[in-house]
Amino acid sequence: MELKGETAKYHSVYTMLNTVDGSVKKYFIVPNGLGGTEEDGVTLLSEKTPLAKNLLGKITGNEFEINGQKLRIKKIEENI
């Protein structure tokens, strides 16, 4: 289920667009210490990382820059 205009937190898959090179990646925020691996094309992202901290509380369409990359939240899907 895609969340439109709502804020997603944990248990959501974030689809991110790099606005410079057009690449798309998916992230799922997990508890600290469990990140760094990939499952079914989704990167598990520790809640303590700068990217996770930037994602939490954002909504679809929000843009931000981190580590020199310009990113946009393309889609937020609740992982049921």
Residue, then its C-alpha position, 0 to 999 in steps of 0.5 A: m500500500e502506497l502512502k500518499g502525503e502521509t508520514a511513514k516511519y518504521h515498517s515502510v519501504y522508501t523508494m528514493l530517486n537520485t535527482v542527479d543521475g536518475s538512479v532509484k534505490k529502495y530502503f527499509i529502516v531497521p533497528n540499529g546494528l541490523g543494516g547494511t544488507e540487501e533483501d529482494g532489492v531493498t537495502l536494510l538501513s540502520e535507524k542511526t544512519p544519516l540517511a535513515k534520520n533524514l527519511l523519518g518524518k518525511i513524506t512522498g515528494n520531499e527532497f533533501e541532500i546528503n553526502g553530496q547526493k540530491l535525493r527525492i522520496k519517490k514512494i513510501e510503501e507500508n510493509i504489511 
